[in-house]
């Protein structure tokens, strides 16, 4: 039997911060491993919720995943993640990505060099967390003698990178400590990403990224059909925006469909049906469920989580899409050995 990866929950700025704290406490009580806080532009900033959750728990890993250097200059990222790591007693993890291009441009900022921005950010943040004075002449972000005014609690805090395209995955392998895989990326993409980042790391003469954190929507219910309907409803809300992202960034679309058996024409047709108001349970066949969600009875969910472990994921952050995520955690925890 395939060993399961670490299991956590994904929280985000669309949730009330107090609700995030409640769910983080419950995740720890159920024996889950982590809470990852995803920040999207113009939603609630996640640092207050992440900090409160760190203070309200004792064991749970607290991940920021992902933040982008356009919302926060890399020096500010270093300042804040260092403080969060101290608050949590060394339980913090950091994911950095380029963010959503359209949203960055709504801030009046350019988005023509997203990979260069991420590279600059990771190099600046890593140096500052090591207590170094960082002078970095980057293509997007630069520093001159930047140093934290306090002793960082850990010089080896993992810095992960969000990536989907092959160029981004190669950069991740060369400079990051791990990879964050977005929602709507199937296990076939995870296997591809794991292989590519390992190869890039090997060619750069460094150890391979130690972890791959995967985000996946999850619906768990004693009645499998109920879980399937719930998951398809969630996917129906997500698919059109992720598909639209592929118009500008073809790598995002390629990541979505890799090894799913879903042809681009089939995905486009499903998106059109969803936009026309058709119920997701009818517009999305079971291929979409297998590709993009963990759904079913607790035992079925356990088996599906194992697929991601086989693909290379070391940690899965579940977005619990049912009406009662607390009940869902209680159902899932025994099935995954918690």
N, C-alpha and C positions, 0 to 999 in steps of 0.2 A: 504494500500500500504506500502510495506517495506521501511523504511527509508534507504537512501543510506549512505554508509560510506564516509569518506573524500576521495576526488579524487585528485591524483597528477600525475606527470609524472616520469618515470624512465629514467635517463640519465646515461652515462657510458663512460669508457675510450676509447671505440672505436670511439667516436665522437670528432671532433675538439673542443677544449675548447671554442672558440668563438661561435661555434654553440650551445654549451650547454648554454652559457649565453643568447643567442638570444631566445632559447626555454624556459628558465626559466622566462625571462621577459614576454614572450607571455603567459605562464601559469598563471602568476600573473594577467596579463591584462584580461584574460578570467575568472578570479575568481576561478581558481583551488587552491588547498590547499598546495601543496608541490612539491618539486623536490628532488628525491632520486638519489644519485650518486653511481652506482655500479662499484666497482673496481675489475678488473681481472688481474692476474699476467701478466706482460710483455706488457700490453696495457699502454695507458697514465695513469699516476697517476691522481686521480680525485680531489685532494685537490686544485690545482690551479683553476679548473673550478668551484668547489663548492664555493671557496672563492670569485671569481669574480662574481658569481651569487648572493651570499649573498650581496655583495656591490651594485649590480645592481637592487636589489629588496628591498621592504620594509615590506612585509607581509608574503611572501612565506616561509613555513617551509623548511629548508635545511637539508636533511638527508644524512649521509654517510652510505651506506648500500650495501654490508657489506665490512668492512676491516678485515684483519686477523692479528694475532699477530706474524706470521712468517715474513711477509713483514715489519711490524713495531712492535718493542718491545712494550709491554703494556705501558711503561712509555712514549714513544714517541706518542702513540695514545692519552694519556691523555694530553700531551703538546699541540698537534695539535687541538684536538677537543675543548679544552678550549679556544684556540685562535680563532677558527672559531665561537664559541658561542659568544665571545665578539664582533667579527666583525659583526655578524648578529643581534646583539641586543637580544640575548636569543632565537633565532629561530632554533638552531642546534639540531639534534638528531643523535644518534650513534647506528649503528648496527655492531655487532662483530660476525664473524663466523670462522670456521676452515680453510676456503679456499679450493682450489682444490688440492687434494693430489698430483697428478702427477706434477703439477706446483711447489708446495713446494719442492718436491724432486729434481726438476731440479735446484733449488737454492742450492743443496747440503745439505739440512736439512732433518732430520728425520720426519716422519709423523705417528708414531706408537701410539701416544696418543693425537689425535685431540681434544677430549672432555676435557681432562685435560688442554690442552693449552687454550681453550676458557674459562674454569672456572678460571684459573689463571688470564687471561687477564681481565675478567669482574671484579673480586675482586680487582685487582690492580688499574684499571682505576677508578672504583667507589670511592675507598678510596682517591685517589689523587684529583679527582674532588671535593671531600668534603673538601679539604684543609688539609687532614690528612697526617701525616708522616707514610708511609706504609712500613712495614716489613712483607714480605710474603714468606714463604717457600713452593713453589709449586712443582708439579711433572715435570713441563716443564719450567715455568718462575718464577723467584724469585726476590725479591727486599730487600734491607737493608736500611731502613731509607729514602725511596724515597719520596720527597715532591716537589710539584710545587713551583717554585720561584716567583710566582705571585698569587694573590687572584683569584681563579676561579669565574667566574661571576655567576654560579648557582651550588648549591650543589645537586640539584635534577634533573639534566639533565637526561632524559630517556636513559637507555642503553638497547638496544634490542639484541636478539640473533637469529641468523639463525639456523634452526634445521629442520630435516626431520625424522630421526629415533626416535623410542620411547625413547631410552636412552637420546638422545639429547633433546627431548621435555620435558622429566622429569627434566633434568638439567635446562632448560629454566624456567620452572615453579618454581623451587627452588631458582633461583638466579637473574633472569633477570626482567626487567620492561616491556618487551614485546617481541613479536616474529616477525621475518621476514620470510615470506614464499616465496620460490623461484618461478621463472617461471616454467612452466610445472608441477604444482601441482594443481589438480582440487579442486572444492569446497568440494567434499567429504573428501579430505585430510584435508582441512582447518577445517572442523567440528571436525574431529578426533583430530587434533592438539590442537584446542581450549579446547576440553574436557580433554585431557590428561594433558595439562599445568595447567589448573584450578585445577585438582585433585592433581597434584604434589605440587602446591602452598599451597593448603589446608592442605595437609599432613605435609608440612614444617612449618605450622603455620604462613603463610604470605599471604598478599592479592594476588589475582590472577593477572597475567600480565595484565596491563591496555590496551594494544593495540596489534593488530595483523595487520601488514603491509604486504600486498600481492602484489607480482609482477605478472602482466598479460600482454601478448601481446594484442594489440588492433588495429583493422582496422575498421574505421567508414566511411561510404560513403552513399550518397542518394540512390544509387543502391545497394541493398543488395548483389546481386551476385558478384559484383565487390569487395565488402568488404570481402566476403567469400574467393574469390580467393587470395586476398592479404594476408589474415590471414593464409591460408593453405601454401602459399609459405614461409612465415616466420616460421611456425611450421616445415615445411619440412627441413629448414636449421638447426633447433634446435634439432629435435627429435633424430637424430643419436648420437650426442654427449651425450645427457642426457641418452639415452638408454645404451650407452657404459659405462657411469659412474656406472650404476647398476651392471656391471660385478664385480666391486671391492667393491661396497657398495650396497648390496641388498636392504637396507632401502630406497635408492633413487628410485629404480625401484618400490618398493611397494607403495611409496608415489605417484608416477606418475599414477598408475592404480587404486588407491582406489576408489571404487564406480563409475567407469566410464563406466562399461559394456564392456571394452576393455580387452579381454583375453591376457595373455602374448604372446601366439602364434600369435595373430592378430597384436600386436605391433611389434613383431620381423619380421613378414612378411612385414609390412609397411616399416620398416627400411631397409630391404633388397631391396625392390622396389626402395626406394629413393637412396640407394647406387648404384643401377644399372642404375641410371640416369632418372628414370621415373618422370614425372611432379608431384609435390606435390598435385595438384588439383585432380589427378587421384589416387595417392597412398594413400591418406588420406581421409577416409570417414567422414561423419558429426559427428561421435562420437568424433573424435580427436578435431574438432572445438569446440564442446560443452564442452569438458573436459579442454582445454588448452588455450582458447582465448575468448576475448570479440570482437564480430564481427557482422557487419550488419548495418542497418540504425541507426540513433541516438536513435530512440525509442527502437529498439531491444537491443542496447548496454546498455541503461538504465535498461532494464529488466534483462539483464545478470549481470550487476553490483549488482543488488539487490540480486541475488543468493549468491554472495560472502558475502554480509552483513548478510543474513540468516545463512550462515555457521559460522559466527563469525568474519569476517574481519572488522576492524574498519577504515582501510585506504587502498586504492588500488593505487599502482603506475603503471601507464600504460606505456608500451613500445609501442609507436605509430609507427607502421610498414609500414604505407602508404608512398607514395612518397612525401606528403606534410603534415608533422605533424602540422604545423601552421594552415592549413585549417581544419585538423581533430579536433584540439582543438576548433576551432570556431564552427564546426558542433556539437560537443559533449556538449559544455558548456551549451547551453540553455536546452538541454534534461535532464541534471542532476541538473537543478535549479540554474545555475550560471548566 
